[in-house]
Amino acid sequence: MPQIKSAKKRLKQNEVAEKRNSAYKSRMRSSRRSFNEALEAGDADKIKEAYAAYCSSLDKAVKKNIIKRNTATRSKRRAAEKMRSVESAA
């Protein structure tokens, strides 16, 4: 345990930030999971809604510096490719 007052404060701040960051990461993972489930179902409307929700959660995570911008861009691009492949197959 930290002895110095500022170190104690940093510890508290880090704990709060960890909870906040894990909530955003959990939201991202949940939206990715629902997007993948929509892909498996094959319903075009659900896929578009899930893709929009996934992109939104990624953008919010970038805005809060949870993930890097290029990581979000890569994830959105891969999801869009999956979405297009399902649409073209149908």
C-alpha positions as a Markdown table, in Angstrom:
| # | Residue | x | y | z |
|---|---|---|---|---|
| 1 | Met | 0.0 | 0.0 | 0.0 |
| 2 | Pro | 1.2 | 3.5 | -0.8 |
| 3 | Gln | 2.4 | 5.7 | 2.1 |
| 4 | Ile | 2.5 | 9.0 | 0.4 |
| 5 | Lys | -0.7 | 11.0 | 0.1 |
| 6 | Ser | -0.4 | 11.6 | -3.7 |
| 7 | Ala | 0.3 | 7.9 | -4.3 |
| 8 | Lys | -2.8 | 7.0 | -2.4 |
| 9 | Lys | -4.8 | 9.4 | -4.5 |
| 10 | Arg | -3.3 | 7.9 | -7.7 |
| 11 | Leu | -4.3 | 4.4 | -6.6 |
| 12 | Lys | -7.9 | 5.5 | -6.1 |
| 13 | Gln | -7.9 | 7.3 | -9.5 |
| 14 | Asn | -6.5 | 4.2 | -11.2 |
| 15 | Glu | -9.2 | 2.0 | -9.7 |
| 16 | Val | -11.9 | 4.3 | -10.9 |
| 17 | Ala | -10.4 | 4.5 | -14.4 |
| 18 | Glu | -10.0 | 0.7 | -14.5 |
| 19 | Lys | -13.7 | 0.3 | -13.8 |
| 20 | Arg | -14.7 | 2.8 | -16.4 |
| 21 | Asn | -12.4 | 1.3 | -19.0 |
| 22 | Ser | -13.5 | -2.2 | -18.4 |
| 23 | Ala | -17.2 | -1.1 | -18.8 |
| 24 | Tyr | -16.4 | 0.4 | -22.2 |
| 25 | Lys | -14.4 | -2.7 | -23.2 |
| 26 | Ser | -17.3 | -4.9 | -22.1 |
| 27 | Arg | -19.7 | -2.8 | -24.1 |
| 28 | Met | -17.5 | -3.1 | -27.2 |
| 29 | Arg | -17.3 | -6.9 | -26.8 |
| 30 | Ser | -21.0 | -7.3 | -26.3 |
| 31 | Ser | -21.8 | -5.3 | -29.4 |
| 32 | Arg | -19.3 | -7.3 | -31.4 |
| 33 | Arg | -20.9 | -10.5 | -30.1 |
| 34 | Ser | -24.4 | -9.3 | -31.1 |
| 35 | Phe | -23.1 | -8.3 | -34.5 |
| 36 | Asn | -21.6 | -11.8 | -35.0 |
| 37 | Glu | -24.9 | -13.4 | -33.9 |
| 38 | Ala | -26.8 | -11.2 | -36.4 |
| 39 | Leu | -24.4 | -12.3 | -39.1 |
| 40 | Glu | -25.1 | -15.9 | -38.3 |
| 41 | Ala | -28.8 | -15.3 | -38.3 |
| 42 | Gly | -28.5 | -13.7 | -41.8 |
| 43 | Asp | -31.2 | -11.0 | -41.3 |
| 44 | Ala | -30.0 | -7.9 | -43.2 |
| 45 | Asp | -31.9 | -5.4 | -41.0 |
| 46 | Lys | -30.5 | -6.8 | -37.8 |
| 47 | Ile | -27.0 | -6.9 | -39.3 |
| 48 | Lys | -27.1 | -3.3 | -40.2 |
| 49 | Glu | -28.4 | -2.3 | -36.8 |
| 50 | Ala | -25.8 | -4.4 | -35.0 |
| 51 | Tyr | -23.1 | -3.0 | -37.2 |
| 52 | Ala | -24.1 | 0.6 | -36.4 |
| 53 | Ala | -24.1 | -0.2 | -32.7 |
| 54 | Tyr | -20.7 | -1.9 | -32.9 |
| 55 | Cys | -19.2 | 1.1 | -34.8 |
| 56 | Ser | -20.7 | 3.5 | -32.3 |
| 57 | Ser | -19.3 | 1.6 | -29.3 |
| 58 | Leu | -15.9 | 1.5 | -31.0 |
| 59 | Asp | -16.0 | 5.3 | -31.7 |
| 60 | Lys | -17.0 | 6.0 | -28.1 |
| 61 | Ala | -14.1 | 3.9 | -26.8 |
| 62 | Val | -11.7 | 5.8 | -29.1 |
| 63 | Lys | -13.1 | 9.1 | -27.8 |
| 64 | Lys | -12.4 | 8.0 | -24.2 |
| 65 | Asn | -8.9 | 6.8 | -25.2 |
| 66 | Ile | -9.8 | 3.2 | -24.3 |
| 67 | Ile | -8.5 | 1.9 | -27.7 |
| 68 | Lys | -6.5 | 3.5 | -30.4 |
| 69 | Arg | -8.1 | 5.0 | -33.5 |
| 70 | Asn | -6.5 | 2.6 | -35.9 |
| 71 | Thr | -7.6 | -0.4 | -33.9 |
| 72 | Ala | -11.2 | 0.9 | -34.1 |
| 73 | Thr | -10.8 | 1.6 | -37.8 |
| 74 | Arg | -9.5 | -1.9 | -38.4 |
| 75 | Ser | -12.3 | -3.5 | -36.5 |
| 76 | Lys | -14.9 | -1.5 | -38.3 |
| 77 | Arg | -13.4 | -2.4 | -41.7 |
| 78 | Arg | -13.3 | -6.1 | -40.9 |
| 79 | Ala | -16.9 | -6.0 | -39.7 |
| 80 | Ala | -17.9 | -4.2 | -42.9 |
| 81 | Glu | -16.2 | -6.9 | -45.0 |
| 82 | Lys | -18.1 | -9.6 | -43.1 |
| 83 | Met | -21.4 | -7.7 | -43.6 |
| 84 | Arg | -20.8 | -7.2 | -47.3 |
| 85 | Ser | -19.9 | -10.9 | -47.8 |
| 86 | Val | -23.1 | -12.0 | -46.1 |
| 87 | Glu | -25.1 | -9.5 | -48.3 |
| 88 | Ser | -23.5 | -10.6 | -51.5 |
| 89 | Ala | -24.1 | -14.3 | -50.7 |
| 90 | Ala | -27.8 | -13.7 | -50.1 |
